[in-house]
Amino acid sequence: MSRCCRRSGVAAVAAVLALAATPLPAAAPAATASAGPPAVPSTPRFGFGKPATPQEIAGWDIDVRPDGTGLPRGRGSVAQGQRVYDEKCASCHGTFGESNDYMAIAGGVGTLAGDAPIRTTGSKLNHATTLWDYINRAMPFNAPKTLTVEEVYALTAYVLHLNDLLPADATLDRDALLALRLPNRDGFTQDHGFMTRSGRPDTRNVACMSNCAAEVRLSSEMPEHARDAHGNLAEQVRDVGPLAGAKTAAAAPARGSLPAAGPDGGELAKGNGCTACHGTASKIVGPSFREIGGRYAGAAGAEATLAAKVRSGGVGAWGQVPMPPQPQVKEADVTAIVRWILGGAR
């Protein structure tokens, strides 16, 4: 997302909160000889909300721009960043930034203009402030916004070091970060196709000035196999404004078919975020569901053992990557997910 879009988003949040608390304009009184001032209604326009406070706006206004706007003072070294990275980042991004199933964050610097471009955090970014901003707002994946300013500076320094853009003894502060010039500083252009150096950009267009369509209708479609992939959108979007979520539920089963036996463990695993770290048949961060089922199937007390691991987390059973506890998952969901896993994750 561009910086201007983020700033606009902050303004939009504030505007919505303020609008929600704005009183309705009074209805025009009947014409009389002595019309007094209009009465102010006692209820807000939409019946909810309050004016946004400066503190609430500040909580959203965290974007950092290439010129340093929004970048706080602080400092952190490559060595400090390595300690934080090994503890909080390496499980997803790899020991040396090579990553697991996430985009690599190291390597490829200088390859984008060649015939075999390698797209990584180090090769693609054009400003170091973008790296600082993203780490600050979104990392670590399971606990964003928990890093201190100093930890963000240290991690930024370490990631840049992994890309050979900073020496091992370097320390970054606000001034040093803004002084950095990354190799792809001038690489963000509109002169090429998407993900390729050849071809016409797919975003280039000009406004129609003559013989234009009288009516433009925007629409989209969803293939049948994608229905219910994220539930019924019509039930997830509030019916406010001109657009509501489309009905994306799959067609009802034919009359006479057997009712569902219960909640589907695979869908519950997806809905509770389990698939961010576990694939059905392949390892992501942790083992696949079928690997887990294969190890525990037939073991005494397997269902209770796996349910306890879901709730309490653990480390060591499948290596040294820790699984965080998941106490927020409902008991019934845990049971359904575990039974689905033990049944072969089919």
N, C-alpha and C positions, 0 to 999 in steps of 0.2 A: 504494500500500500504506500502511496506517495506521501510525503510529508504534508502537502497541502490538503490531501484527503483526510489525514488524521486530524489536522487542525480544524477542518470543517466539521469532522465528526464530533469533536469536543463542543464546538459552537452549537451543533444541532442538539446535543444532549441538553445543554443549558437552555436552549430555546424551548424544547419540549417541556422541560420541567417548569419553566416560567409560564408557558402558555397554559399548561394544565391548571395552574393556580390563578389565572387571570379571570376576574369576574366576567360574567356575561354582560354584554351591553343591555341596558334596559330597553324594553319595548317602547315604541313611540306612543306617548299618551294621546288620548282622544283630544281633539282640538277644543280648547276651552278658553275662556277669556282670561283665566288666571292660571296658566300652566306653570307649575313649579319645577324645580330640578328633577330629573329622572331618578327614580329609586334604584339603589344599587342592590342587586340580589345578594343573598347571604351565602349561596352555594357557589363553588368554583365552576368554571365552564364545563369541565368534563367530570367533575365530582371526585377527582383524585389529584395528588401531586401537591407541590409547594415550590416556591421560588428556590432556585439552586443557590446554595451558599458558595462563597469563594473557596472554602475548604473542599466542598464536593466537586467543584469544577477542577480544582488542582489535582484531585485524585485521578481524573481522566486525562489531564493535560500533561502527559509525560513524554511526548515525542521529542526526539533530539534531531536537530537539523545539521546539515553539513557545515553551516557557518558557526556552529557551536551553540545556537539558541536551544535552551533546554538542557544543556550538558552541565551537570553539577561539578563542583570541585571535588577532587579526590585523587588517589594514586594507588598503583598496584604494580608489582613486579612480575616478571616471567616466572620466577621461582615460586612466588605465592600462588600464581595462577595455576601452575602445574599441580599443586596440592589440592586446590579446589576442584580442578578438572578431574583428577583421578578419583576423587570422592563422589562427585555429583554428575559428571558428564561422560566419563569413559564407557559406562555400561551401554550407552546408545551410540556414541560417536567414535568408539574405538580408542585404543591406547595412544595412537599417533594421529588421530583425526581421520583415519581411513573409514570409519563408521561401519555400522552393521547394515541395517536396511534403510537407514536414513542417508540423505545426501552427504557425501564426504565433505569435510570442512578444511582439508589440507591437500595440497598438491595441485598440479595443473597450471600453476602460475606461468603465464606467457604462452599458453597453448591455444587460446581462443581464436587467434588469427590464422592458425594453421589448418591442415586438413584433418586433424584428429583432435578437436578441442576437448579438453577435460574440464567440465564445469564443477567447480567446488566453491566453497565460501571464499577461499583465498584468491581464486582466479577470477571470479565474477564481480565481487564488490568493487565499487568505485570510490567509496568513502569509508574510512574507519569508523566514523560516527554511526553509520548504519549498523555495523557489527555491535557496537556498544549498546545502541538502542534496542536491538533485537534480544540480546542476552538479558538486558535489564527487564524487558517487558514480558518475555516468554519463556525464559529458562530458569531452572531446569524444567523439563517437560511435566513432571508430576508435581511441581511446586513452584509455579512462576511467581515472580515478584517477592521471593524470599531472600534473594542475594543482597548483600550490602553494596553500597556504592564502591567501596574499596575492592570487594570481590569481583564486581563487574569490570573494573579497570584491570584487575589482575588477570581475569579470564580473557579479556580482549587482548592483553599483551601476550598471553600464552598462545592463543590461536594464531595471532600474527607471527609469533616465533615458529610455530609448526609449519608455516608457509615460507619460512626463511625471510620474513620481512622485518624482523627484529632480532637482535642478538640475544643470547641466553642471559646476559647480565642486564638487560634493559629494564627500565621502569617507565611506566606511562602515567602521566597526569593530564589535566585538561589541556594545557598548552602543547605538550608533546603529541597528544592524540590529534589535535587540530592541525598540527604541522605535518603529519604524515601524508604522503601522496602514494596511493595504491597503484599498482601496475595498470589496472583497468579504469583509471580515472576518466579517460575520454572514450570509453568503449560503449557507453549507453547511447545508442543512436536509433533513428527510425529509418535507416537506409538499407535494411535487409529484412528478409523474411523471418518468421518466428522459428527459433531454434536452428537457423541455418544462415549462412552468409550469402546465399544466393536466393533469388526469388523476390517477388514483390511483397512488401509488408502488408499483412492482412488487416491493419488498422488504418490505412491511409484512405481518405475519402474527401470529397468536396461537397459543399452544400448545393442542393438542387436549386437552380435559379429560373428554369423554364420547363414547361411540359412535365411538371412534377405530378406524382400520384395524388389524386384527390383525397384519398384516405389510406393511411398506413396502419396496418393491424399487426401488432406484435403477438406472437404465439409460440408455443413450444409443445413438444410431445414427449411422452414417456413410453418406452417399449414395455410390453407386458412383463418381460422377465425382471424388470426393475421395480415393479410395483411392490409395495410393502418392504422395500429395502430399508427404509427409514421410518416405517410406520405410515399412518394416514396423515398427510400434511394438513388436511382440512381440520383435523382435531388438534393440531399443534399451533396454529396461527390464530390469534384473536380476530374476531370478525369486526375489525375497526378499520375504517377507510375504504377506498374503492376496491381493494383487492383482498381476497381471502385465499387461504391455501387450497390447492386443488385436491380433489378426492383421489388419493393414490392407493387406496386399499385394493387388494386383489378381489376379483369377482367372488361372490359367495359360492360355496360348494353346491353342486346340484342336489335337488331335493332327494332325500333318501340316503345320502351319503352319511357315513359315520361322523359324529362330532369329534372335534380334536380331543385327544386324551388329556391335554394339559398344556401349560406354557412350554414353548420350544426352548430347550436349553441353549441352542446355538444363537437364537435371536436374543435371548437374555444375556448371553456372553457379549454379544455385540453391543447391546444397549447399555450395559454396565461398564463398557470400556475395556473389557478383557482382551479384545482383539488388537489393541494397540501394541501389546507385547507378545501375544501368542497367536500363531496361525493355526488353522484347522489341521493342516497336514505338514506344515513346515515351520521351522524355528524362526522367530523374529528376534526379540530380546530374550525371551524365555523359551522353553521347549514347546512343541506343538501340542494341541489338545490330544491328538492321537498317541503321541509319545507318552503323555501322562497317563492316558487310559490304559495303554499297553503295559506300563510298569505296575499299575495298581489293580488292574482287573483280576478278580478272583481272590485278592488278598483279604484276610479277615479284617473287618473294620475299615475297609478302604473308603467308604462313603464318609464316615465320621472323620477320618484322617484328612481327606482332601478338603472337607468343609472347614475344618479347623485351620488349615493352611490358608484358605481364602480369607478367612476373617482375621487371622493373626499375622499373615505374611511369614517370611522366613528366608534363609540363605543356606547354601551348602548342598541341598539335595540335587541340584542341577548345575552346580558350579558356584562361583562367587558373586554372581550378579544378584543382588537382593530383590525379593518381591515385596513391595510395600503392603501393609495390611489393608483390607478392604471392608472396614466395619460398616460402611454406608449401604452395602448390598443387603437387600431384604433376605430374611431367613429362607423364605419360600423360593426366592430366586437362586440362592446358594445351593439349595437342595436340587433344584431342577438342573442347574448348570453342571453340578458334580455328577448327577445321574446320566446326563447327556455325554459327559466325558468318559465315564466308565462304560457306557454303551457303545463306544467306538467313535463318538463325535460325528455321527452320520446325519 
